[in-house]
Amino acid sequence: MRWPRLFEIEDQRWFPQLLRNQMTDALHYLILEMKIYDPIIPEFLWVLQHAQTKKVVDLCSGGTGPWEYLLGEIEKSAELPERITLTDLYPNETALKALADSHPVFDYQAESVDALNIAPELEGVRTLFSSFHHFAADEALSIIQDAVNKQMPICIFEFTGRRPVNFLLTPIAWLLLFAKMLFAKPLTGSRLLFSYLIPIVPLLLLWDSSVSHLRSYSQDEMQEMLEKVSNAASFEWEIGESSSPKTPLKNTYLIGYPKNKP
């Protein structure tokens, strides 16, 4: 069942960048603490192994998503990318720069990058973590179509979904996370104010997380999109769901790469 597409507050152009950055920072912290994307590492490596390019362009990077953790896991394989470029429509430049400074494989775009209008010079495996649900069906389809048109491998990974366990765990996860973040450094004055004294950020995250679950695409819906993609047969595709004993959340994914590339 598809619910009406309610809006996520973080998506709104009028939303203050200070609060948006605090929300993406908190989401980044949640992803790292719960190792949410641990289950998809084999799928991501599978695409890297079959992609001609060793560059990655991460779209909708937010507060850098899972990359801080993923890189450590990827380094254990022989498939370490040459370059991972982080991009976002509303860049959290402080977080992006901090990660770029931490490892030479990372760089970032300080200017806004729209996942619906990717510049030709941004070449590489396109990745979207926790962001595909932000796009309406026609926009989501255009993201896949553009990857096919430009023969760029694509990896879409979503831990959100319309599963009862997601809705049950969301408030518990945010409560525990913010309790732990209270002792994490740096505890800035603005974070103390908007996360604890006036808990605006936790309440916004609870709303946006719940809406994200409702807006997420199922495997069947992703398959329906693929059936509408022109020249989809030029790609090798896989749609599935992965899980790990490290986290109770499952990941829905859509991955693909051009068949004519080794």
C-alpha positions as CSV (number, residue, x, y, z in Angstrom):
1,M,0.0,0.0,0.0
2,R,1.4,3.4,-1.0
3,W,0.7,6.2,1.5
4,P,0.3,9.8,0.5
5,R,3.7,11.5,0.1
6,L,3.9,13.5,3.3
7,F,6.8,16.0,3.4
8,E,10.0,15.7,5.2
9,I,11.0,19.0,7.0
10,E,14.7,18.6,6.2
11,D,13.9,18.7,2.5
12,Q,12.4,22.1,2.6
13,R,14.4,25.0,1.1
14,W,13.3,27.4,3.9
15,F,14.6,25.1,6.6
16,P,17.5,26.6,8.5
17,Q,20.9,25.1,7.6
18,L,22.0,25.0,11.3
19,L,19.1,22.7,12.2
20,R,19.5,20.7,8.9
21,N,23.2,20.1,9.8
22,Q,22.3,18.9,13.3
23,M,19.8,16.5,11.8
24,T,22.2,15.0,9.2
25,D,24.9,14.8,11.9
26,A,22.5,12.8,14.2
27,L,21.5,10.5,11.3
28,H,25.2,10.0,10.5
29,Y,25.8,9.1,14.2
30,L,22.9,6.6,14.2
31,I,24.1,4.9,11.0
32,L,27.6,4.5,12.5
33,E,26.4,3.3,15.9
34,M,23.9,0.7,14.6
35,K,26.2,-0.3,11.6
36,I,23.0,0.0,9.6
37,Y,24.7,-0.5,6.2
38,D,26.9,-3.4,7.2
39,P,24.7,-5.9,5.4
40,I,25.1,-4.2,2.0
41,I,28.9,-4.3,1.8
42,P,28.9,-7.5,-0.4
43,E,26.5,-5.9,-2.9
44,F,28.5,-2.7,-3.1
45,L,31.8,-4.6,-3.6
46,W,30.1,-6.7,-6.3
47,V,29.3,-3.5,-8.3
48,L,32.9,-2.2,-7.7
49,Q,34.3,-5.4,-9.0
50,H,32.3,-5.2,-12.2
51,A,32.5,-1.5,-12.8
52,Q,35.2,-0.2,-15.1
53,T,35.5,2.9,-13.0
54,K,37.1,2.9,-9.5
55,K,35.6,6.3,-8.7
56,V,32.4,6.8,-6.6
57,V,30.0,9.7,-6.6
58,D,27.9,9.7,-3.5
59,L,24.6,11.6,-4.0
60,C,22.6,13.1,-1.1
61,S,25.6,12.6,1.3
62,G,24.0,14.5,4.2
63,G,26.3,14.2,7.2
64,T,28.5,11.8,5.2
65,G,26.2,8.8,5.7
66,P,27.9,5.5,6.3
67,W,31.3,6.3,4.6
68,E,33.4,6.7,7.7
69,Y,32.5,3.1,8.7
70,L,32.2,1.6,5.2
71,L,35.7,2.7,4.1
72,G,37.3,0.7,6.9
73,E,35.4,-2.4,5.8
74,I,36.1,-1.9,2.1
75,E,39.8,-1.5,2.8
76,K,39.8,-5.1,3.9
77,S,39.1,-6.0,0.3
78,A,41.1,-5.4,-2.9
79,E,38.4,-3.1,-4.2
80,L,39.2,0.2,-2.5
81,P,37.9,3.1,-4.8
82,E,40.4,5.6,-6.1
83,R,38.2,8.5,-5.3
84,I,34.9,9.0,-3.4
85,T,33.2,12.3,-4.1
86,L,30.6,13.4,-1.6
87,T,27.7,15.6,-2.8
88,D,24.4,17.0,-1.6
89,L,21.7,19.4,-2.5
90,Y,22.2,21.2,0.8
91,P,25.9,20.3,1.7
92,N,26.8,19.9,5.3
93,E,30.2,21.4,4.5
94,T,31.6,21.0,8.0
95,A,30.9,17.2,8.1
96,L,31.9,16.7,4.4
97,K,35.2,18.6,4.9
98,A,36.0,16.7,8.1
99,L,35.7,13.3,6.4
100,A,37.6,14.5,3.3
101,D,40.4,15.7,5.6
102,S,40.5,12.3,7.4
103,H,41.4,10.1,4.3
104,P,42.9,11.0,0.9
105,V,40.3,8.9,-0.9
106,F,37.5,11.4,-0.1
107,D,36.8,14.7,-1.7
108,Y,33.5,16.7,-1.7
109,Q,31.6,19.3,-3.6
110,A,31.0,22.4,-1.5
111,E,28.4,23.7,-4.0
112,S,24.9,22.2,-4.3
113,V,24.6,19.1,-6.4
114,D,21.1,18.0,-7.5
115,A,20.8,14.2,-7.9
116,L,18.3,14.9,-10.7
117,N,20.8,17.0,-12.6
118,I,24.3,15.5,-12.3
119,A,27.1,17.4,-14.0
120,P,28.9,15.3,-16.7
121,E,32.3,15.6,-15.0
122,L,31.0,13.8,-11.9
123,E,31.8,10.3,-13.2
124,G,31.8,7.1,-11.2
125,V,29.7,4.6,-9.4
126,R,26.6,6.5,-8.2
127,T,25.6,5.7,-4.6
128,L,22.5,6.8,-2.7
129,F,22.3,5.9,1.0
130,S,19.0,6.6,2.9
131,S,18.0,9.1,0.2
132,F,16.1,7.4,-2.6
133,H,12.8,7.7,-0.8
134,H,13.1,11.5,-0.9
135,F,12.2,11.4,-4.6
136,A,8.8,11.0,-6.0
137,A,8.3,8.0,-8.3
138,D,8.9,9.9,-11.6
139,E,12.0,11.6,-10.1
140,A,13.3,8.2,-8.8
141,L,12.8,6.7,-12.2
142,S,14.8,9.6,-13.8
143,I,17.7,9.0,-11.5
144,I,17.9,5.4,-12.7
145,Q,17.3,6.4,-16.3
146,D,20.1,9.0,-16.2
147,A,22.6,6.3,-14.8
148,V,21.6,4.1,-17.7
149,N,21.8,6.9,-20.3
150,K,25.3,7.8,-19.1
151,Q,26.3,4.2,-18.5
152,M,27.2,4.8,-14.9
153,P,26.9,2.0,-12.3
154,I,24.4,2.8,-9.6
155,C,23.8,1.5,-6.0
156,I,20.7,2.4,-4.1
157,F,20.6,1.4,-0.4
158,E,17.7,2.1,1.9
159,F,17.3,0.9,5.6
160,T,14.0,2.6,5.8
161,G,10.8,0.7,4.8
162,R,7.2,0.2,5.5
163,R,7.8,-2.6,8.0
164,P,6.2,-2.6,11.4
165,V,9.6,-3.1,13.1
166,N,10.9,0.1,11.6
167,F,8.1,2.2,13.1
168,L,8.5,0.4,16.5
169,L,12.3,0.9,16.7
170,T,12.4,4.5,15.4
171,P,11.5,6.3,18.7
172,I,13.5,3.9,20.8
173,A,16.6,4.4,18.6
174,W,16.4,8.2,18.6
175,L,15.9,8.2,22.4
176,L,18.9,6.0,23.0
177,L,21.0,7.9,20.5
178,F,20.4,11.3,21.9
179,A,21.1,10.0,25.4
180,K,24.5,8.8,24.1
181,M,25.2,11.9,22.1
182,L,24.9,14.0,25.2
183,F,28.3,12.7,26.2
184,A,29.8,12.9,22.7
185,K,32.2,15.7,21.8
186,P,31.9,18.4,20.7
187,L,28.8,19.3,22.6
188,T,28.2,22.8,21.1
189,G,25.9,25.4,22.5
190,S,23.5,25.1,19.6
191,R,23.4,21.3,19.9
192,L,22.7,21.5,23.6
193,L,20.0,24.1,23.0
194,F,18.1,22.5,20.1
195,S,18.6,18.9,21.0
196,Y,18.2,18.9,24.8
197,L,17.0,22.2,26.4
198,I,14.5,22.7,23.5
199,P,14.3,19.2,21.8
200,I,13.5,20.5,18.4
201,V,16.0,18.3,16.5
202,P,14.8,15.0,18.1
203,L,11.2,15.8,17.3
204,L,12.0,16.8,13.8
205,L,14.0,13.6,13.3
206,L,11.1,11.5,14.7
207,W,8.7,13.1,12.2
208,D,11.1,12.8,9.2
209,S,12.1,9.2,10.0
210,S,8.5,8.1,10.2
211,V,7.7,9.9,6.9
212,S,10.8,8.3,5.4
213,H,9.5,4.8,6.2
214,L,6.2,5.6,4.6
215,R,7.8,7.0,1.5
216,S,10.2,4.2,0.9
217,Y,10.0,2.0,-2.1
218,S,9.5,-1.8,-1.9
219,Q,11.4,-4.3,-4.0
220,D,8.3,-4.7,-6.2
221,E,8.1,-1.0,-6.7
222,M,11.7,-0.8,-7.7
223,Q,11.2,-3.6,-10.1
224,E,8.2,-1.7,-11.7
225,M,10.6,1.3,-12.1
226,L,13.2,-0.8,-13.9
227,E,10.5,-2.1,-16.3
228,K,10.0,1.6,-17.4
229,V,13.7,2.4,-17.9
230,S,14.7,2.6,-21.5
231,N,17.7,0.4,-22.5
232,A,17.6,-1.2,-19.0
233,A,18.7,-4.5,-20.7
234,S,22.2,-2.9,-21.2
235,F,22.7,-3.2,-17.4
236,E,23.1,-6.2,-15.1
237,W,20.6,-5.5,-12.3
238,E,19.9,-6.9,-8.8
239,I,17.1,-6.0,-6.5
240,G,17.0,-7.5,-3.0
241,E,17.0,-7.2,0.7
242,S,19.9,-7.9,3.0
243,S,20.1,-8.2,6.8
244,S,22.8,-8.7,9.5
245,P,22.8,-10.0,13.0
246,K,24.5,-6.7,14.0
247,T,21.2,-4.7,13.3
248,P,17.5,-5.6,13.4
249,L,16.9,-3.4,10.3
250,K,16.8,-4.8,6.8
251,N,18.2,-3.0,3.8
252,T,16.4,-2.8,0.5
253,Y,18.7,-2.3,-2.4
254,L,18.8,-1.8,-6.2
255,I,22.2,-2.2,-7.8
256,G,23.3,-2.3,-11.5
257,Y,26.3,-1.9,-13.8
258,P,26.7,-1.8,-17.6
259,K,27.0,-5.3,-19.1
260,N,29.6,-4.2,-21.6
261,K,32.0,-3.3,-18.9
262,P,34.1,-6.0,-17.2
